[in-house]
Amino acid sequence: MNPKASVAIQSINRIRVAEHKEPDGTRHVWHQGDDVDLISHVDPDGKLQHQELTLLEDYFVWVPGQGLRTGTVNKKEGSAAAHSSELVKLDLDVSRERLATAHEALKAYTGNDNYVLHMRHVISQLIRGTQEHAAVVITLTRDVPAREVPVPNRSSSRLPVAWMVAGAALLAAALFLLIR
């Protein structure tokens, strides 16, 4: 077992600010941690269409209908998410060593993120000798209707006005002291 791989998996977090939705409704979801990146592509129906996991220098790519492939990533400065495909070298056959390292690290994952759990499931299945080929609904993508937020009645409370007056008085006093 590689302790660095387990620590890396435990550090993984979803980077929501980097998520974006394409005009066709597909989404790209990014998770990152120390020496780990997980990129997931989801179709408009919430089905996972592609996942790439970079764990230390090991690389895993899963595509429905094709299953999981392994390889290595030539590490350079910056995020694994920014690596171009020329830096990925796929193995001719799935590497049992890479699978074992990822399997042990993902077994220790204590989070509940569906994207990470899916990759753990895919790798666990392959360790057991079966491939996960089907597209899986990983998330529901739907437009949530806006709900009305009640606007407070400003005439019922003068407290915010009092705080604004107090703040203005403090600001004026500070400016007076600076000018003197």
Steps between C-alpha positions, in 0.01 A plus 500: 500500500623847412428738791549804273215377279267461799586848628441640151154340474401628845592854390274503193233770480259615232605828336159652428638830375661314207181320396328613187206399290539482123229636267392141425436441874807288575697585812862462606554430870846533654630359827850575622721420796868456577640298207152398381254629239169355386331643191147383421288573194124475549231512229181712532313201649754468784672192353873474549663492156871513581724506809872557534685442827859605549639357825866589556647398161235237425223574252159335463238575237150352496257529210164318480513221247880490517567448869810606692851552364815580693814694425747754631516877501819690441483739799583862430426821688133575558187295531451159344176642362706733283709218350464443130430155362856478361626471858288190567643163405237224504597144591446232237314294761345614828778523759419278799756695706336837429158346567616361835643836610183689404276231648672515840494881501134522396395233751605743773292786351253613769313763301166465325566670168329300222773572245779366723279209607437411136872484423549287813223266378650471150847417637356257759304319228811464286699367797225235535531418130199681353489821300244776552388598150158660547439873517389577855268779611725677748304818556167653418537804283190707510408861512386582850218754497581824672324541828372824636699650782303728728631855514512635854279796581750785545258720694464239775862518607731798537794286620680490160471879472646541849799284404555704182492827699744357758733381223490837328580674831800270557624561147465877542692488832779294342529744210506795742788341693693429179462856372614663824 
